[in-house]
Amino acid sequence: MLGRSDFTLDTCQVPWVVLPHGGPHACGLDIFEINTALLLASGVAVCIPNYRGTIGRGRAYNEVLLGNAGVMDVADVAALTR
């Protein structure tokens, strides 16, 4: 989760968006993205999740999504909004 320096989970009073990566077998990267920078500069917190099936965490983690695309990945992202 990226956000302003005064952002805490206890006092979350800022708007925020979830930006899931494409895929299903891809990953959110820790790199500069102009769209993310513009959101943050506008006071919007940004969540870039790497849900189950995301590449980069080993074969077993990646293959768990096979046959479950649109179920497990969506459930993981939805859980972030609760």
FIDRENZA-542916 format. One record per residue: residue number from 1; residue in one letter; x, z, y of N, C-alpha, C in turn. Coordinates in pm, whole numbers, always signed. Example, Ala and Ser with C-alpha at 12.3 -4.5 7.8 and 13.67 -1.06 7.14 Angstrom:
FIDRENZA-542916
<rec 1,"a",<+1319,+780,-569>,<+1230,+780,-450>,<+1320,+780,-330>>
<rec 2,"s",<+1285,+708,-225>,<+1367,+714,-106>,<+1290,+787,+3>>
end
This chain:
FIDRENZA-542916
<rec 1,"m",<+86,+0,-117>,<+0,+0,+0>,<+90,+0,+122>>
<rec 2,"l",<+63,-89,+211>,<+134,-94,+336>,<+41,-48,+447>>
<rec 3,"g",<+93,+22,+541>,<+6,+68,+649>,<+87,+117,+767>>
<rec 4,"r",<+16,+170,+862>,<+81,+224,+980>,<+152,+354,+945>>
<rec 5,"s",<+245,+395,+1029>,<+322,+516,+1002>,<+235,+641,+1004>>
<rec 6,"d",<+121,+639,+1075>,<+34,+757,+1080>,<-74,+753,+972>>
<rec 7,"f",<-66,+660,+880>,<-164,+644,+773>,<-138,+744,+661>>
<rec 8,"t",<-240,+819,+622>,<-233,+904,+503>,<-362,+887,+427>>
<rec 9,"l",<-358,+908,+297>,<-479,+896,+216>,<-583,+1000,+253>>
<rec 10,"d",<-539,+1116,+303>,<-631,+1223,+340>,<-710,+1191,+466>>
<rec 11,"t",<-651,+1113,+554>,<-716,+1086,+682>,<-733,+936,+704>>
<rec 12,"c",<-767,+865,+601>,<-780,+720,+608>,<-897,+682,+698>>
<rec 13,"q",<-867,+652,+821>,<-968,+613,+919>,<-938,+475,+974>>
<rec 14,"v",<-860,+398,+903>,<-827,+263,+947>,<-892,+162,+854>>
<rec 15,"p",<-925,+44,+904>,<-975,-60,+815>,<-863,-106,+722>>
<rec 16,"w",<-901,-155,+607>,<-799,-203,+515>,<-854,-317,+431>>
<rec 17,"v",<-763,-397,+378>,<-799,-509,+294>,<-714,-506,+168>>
<rec 18,"v",<-769,-565,+62>,<-696,-582,-63>,<-659,-729,-72>>
<rec 19,"l",<-532,-757,-96>,<-484,-895,-111>,<-426,-912,-252>>
<rec 20,"p",<-512,-936,-352>,<-459,-956,-487>,<-387,-1091,-497>>
<rec 21,"h",<-285,-1094,-580>,<-212,-1219,-599>,<-294,-1315,-685>>
<rec 22,"g",<-254,-1439,-685>,<-316,-1539,-772>,<-275,-1517,-916>>
<rec 23,"g",<-312,-1603,-999>,<-268,-1586,-1137>,<-371,-1635,-1235>>
<rec 24,"p",<-389,-1565,-1343>,<-369,-1422,-1357>,<-225,-1377,-1376>>
<rec 25,"h",<-136,-1464,-1421>,<+1,-1421,-1448>,<+91,-1457,-1331>>
<rec 26,"a",<+94,-1369,-1234>,<+177,-1382,-1114>,<+207,-1239,-1070>>
<rec 27,"c",<+253,-1220,-947>,<+275,-1084,-897>,<+280,-1084,-746>>
<rec 28,"g",<+243,-970,-689>,<+259,-948,-547>,<+404,-914,-520>>
<rec 29,"l",<+463,-976,-422>,<+605,-957,-395>,<+628,-872,-272>>
<rec 30,"d",<+740,-803,-271>,<+782,-720,-158>,<+866,-806,-65>>
<rec 31,"i",<+798,-901,+0>,<+866,-993,+92>,<+784,-1002,+220>>
<rec 32,"f",<+846,-1056,+324>,<+774,-1075,+450>,<+671,-1185,+433>>
<rec 33,"e",<+548,-1154,+472>,<+438,-1251,+475>,<+376,-1243,+613>>
<rec 34,"i",<+366,-1354,+682>,<+315,-1353,+818>,<+171,-1301,+824>>
<rec 35,"n",<+87,-1337,+727>,<-52,-1290,+729>,<-59,-1138,+715>>
<rec 36,"t",<+24,-1082,+629>,<+29,-938,+612>,<+79,-872,+740>>
<rec 37,"a",<+182,-927,+799>,<+238,-873,+924>,<+134,-874,+1036>>
<rec 38,"l",<+57,-980,+1044>,<-45,-988,+1148>,<-155,-886,+1127>>
<rec 39,"l",<-196,-866,+1002>,<-296,-763,+973>,<-244,-625,+1010>>
<rec 40,"l",<-121,-594,+969>,<-63,-464,+999>,<-49,-444,+1150>>
<rec 41,"a",<-5,-547,+1220>,<+10,-537,+1366>,<-124,-517,+1435>>
<rec 42,"s",<-231,-558,+1368>,<-366,-541,+1423>,<-427,-407,+1386>>
<rec 43,"g",<-351,-325,+1312>,<-400,-193,+1275>,<-476,-189,+1145>>
<rec 44,"v",<-465,-293,+1065>,<-533,-300,+936>,<-431,-267,+826>>
<rec 45,"a",<-464,-171,+739>,<-379,-139,+625>,<-398,-248,+520>>
<rec 46,"v",<-294,-277,+443>,<-298,-385,+344>,<-255,-332,+209>>
<rec 47,"c",<-336,-358,+108>,<-305,-320,-30>,<-277,-447,-109>>
<rec 48,"i",<-159,-457,-168>,<-120,-574,-247>,<-93,-526,-390>>
<rec 49,"p",<-199,-519,-473>,<-184,-459,-606>,<-120,-553,-709>>
<rec 50,"n",<-49,-493,-800>,<-2,-563,-919>,<-78,-503,-1037>>
<rec 51,"y",<-191,-562,-1065>,<-283,-514,-1170>,<-231,-548,-1309>>
<rec 52,"r",<-299,-495,-1410>,<-259,-523,-1548>,<-251,-674,-1571>>
<rec 53,"g",<-145,-717,-1638>,<-123,-858,-1664>,<-25,-922,-1568>>
<rec 54,"t",<+12,-850,-1464>,<+108,-899,-1366>,<+243,-919,-1432>>
<rec 55,"i",<+310,-1027,-1397>,<+443,-1051,-1454>,<+545,-955,-1393>>
<rec 56,"g",<+654,-934,-1465>,<+763,-852,-1414>,<+767,-711,-1471>>
<rec 57,"r",<+675,-677,-1561>,<+673,-543,-1620>,<+686,-547,-1772>>
<rec 58,"g",<+732,-658,-1823>,<+751,-672,-1967>,<+640,-751,-2034>>
<rec 59,"r",<+672,-800,-2151>,<+581,-888,-2224>,<+450,-820,-2261>>
<rec 60,"a",<+456,-698,-2312>,<+334,-628,-2353>,<+239,-608,-2235>>
<rec 61,"y",<+293,-570,-2120>,<+212,-549,-2000>,<+149,-681,-1955>>
<rec 62,"n",<+225,-788,-1965>,<+178,-920,-1925>,<+70,-972,-2020>>
<rec 63,"e",<+88,-953,-2149>,<-3,-1010,-2248>,<-133,-932,-2265>>
<rec 64,"v",<-142,-811,-2211>,<-264,-732,-2223>,<-383,-804,-2157>>
<rec 65,"l",<-356,-890,-2063>,<-462,-960,-1992>,<-516,-1082,-2068>>
<rec 66,"l",<-442,-1129,-2168>,<-486,-1245,-2246>,<-622,-1216,-2309>>
<rec 67,"g",<-717,-1301,-2281>,<-853,-1281,-2331>,<-935,-1184,-2249>>
<rec 68,"n",<-873,-1122,-2151>,<-942,-1024,-2066>,<-934,-1058,-1918>>
<rec 69,"a",<-889,-1179,-1885>,<-880,-1219,-1745>,<-1019,-1216,-1683>>
<rec 70,"g",<-1026,-1159,-1566>,<-1154,-1145,-1498>,<-1226,-1016,-1533>>
<rec 71,"v",<-1168,-940,-1624>,<-1226,-811,-1664>,<-1131,-699,-1625>>
<rec 72,"m",<-1017,-692,-1693>,<-922,-584,-1667>,<-862,-592,-1527>>
<rec 73,"d",<-824,-711,-1487>,<-763,-728,-1355>,<-863,-695,-1244>>
<rec 74,"v",<-986,-739,-1261>,<-1089,-709,-1160>,<-1119,-559,-1158>>
<rec 75,"a",<-1123,-496,-1276>,<-1148,-352,-1281>,<-1036,-275,-1212>>
<rec 76,"d",<-913,-317,-1230>,<-800,-250,-1164>,<-811,-260,-1012>>
<rec 77,"v",<-841,-378,-962>,<-853,-396,-816>,<-975,-320,-763>>
<rec 78,"a",<-1086,-324,-836>,<-1205,-252,-792>,<-1179,-101,-786>>
<rec 79,"a",<-1098,-49,-880>,<-1066,+94,-881>,<-992,+135,-754>>
<rec 80,"l",<-919,+44,-695>,<-845,+75,-572>,<-938,+97,-454>>
<rec 81,"t",<-1059,+47,-463>,<-1152,+60,-351>,<-1235,+188,-357>>
<rec 82,"r",<-1221,+262,-464>,<-1300,+385,-478>,<-1225,+504,-425>>
end
